[in-house]
Amino acid sequence: MEKLKRVLEELLPSAVALVIGLLVGGILMYAYGYDALAAYKALFLGSFGSLYDFSETLSFAIPVMLTGITFAIGVRAGLFNIGAEGQLYMGAIGAVIAGALVQLPPLIHVAFATLVAMLFGMAWSIGPALLKVKRGVHEVISTIMFNWIAFYFVMYLAQYHLAEPGRAEKTYSVLETARYSILVEGTSLTSVLFVAIAFNIAVYLFLALTKMGFELRVYGANPDAARYAGISDKKVMLVSFLIGGLAAGLAGGSQILGRPPTWALYGTMGNVMALGFDGIGVALIGRNHPLGIIIASIFIGALKHGGRYMEYQVGVYSELVEAITGLIIIALAVPEIVEMVKRWRVRRRVRI
């Protein structure tokens, strides 16, 4: 009973924030002459009203479920890692290279291409990690720079070296042996969903059950106490970056190996762009907890997929839909942002 009460107390701020976000969004729609109740009904039914819609909601949830881990594992280690965007790009191009240019038997090929995508993402995280560990460069600055480098580098490869002949708008499509199986016919939901969920669970078990996970959490809560206890700050930072890179690389790979019908990377990067930054909102809504991130990603997937029905069925302009979605996300993220600020102030006070 006591445990249930504690869980409800933790959920209360998010519930209140959700209500506030919906109310503000409703007021905004009313101000522009739209029926807010009809719009929210379209949003809900468009997200969960049928097997097709729920499948598409889950498809939208997969990449942000993983990029959310990239940000969350950094926060757990006391870092503000926003490098998921660039690492995701690298994972996507790694998946194209391994999935389209290498021939292997089924199962082995998809596993190999997935691993390559994860390793490409992890490799791209090493640069900011070393800058932080060796030179003390703030991770926000270094990851932003690496995001832009990755963007133009991957776009260059996609347009000039890996473009499919006669189809300049995209790269080679990965071979059928490198594709995840479609779970619901006629949708873009594939079995990569299980890989993403398994990764989140693995990170949760790592944090909860391993010595390194404990050290990472302790360092994030109080760096000075962690150093006094003999915990290596450099090791903690490096491990955090590497796990985040693996997650972001897998996110990029999921959009190539596990997202039909293209099975390729667009030359404009349109099918992967901004998913790394979306993961920050997912992590904040999920309270930077690997299991909470799974639930939060489904919610964001519902907003992304169901939000389009607000435009189709009720006539709400797409720009207004984006604004309302952003308001809801911000409202849900506020409780965790407040907690992060409190923890930062406590850590700063302890250092002083």
Order of alpha helices (4+ residues) and beta strands (2+ residues): alpha-alpha-alpha-alpha-alpha-alpha-beta-beta-alpha-alpha-alpha-alpha-alpha-alpha-alpha
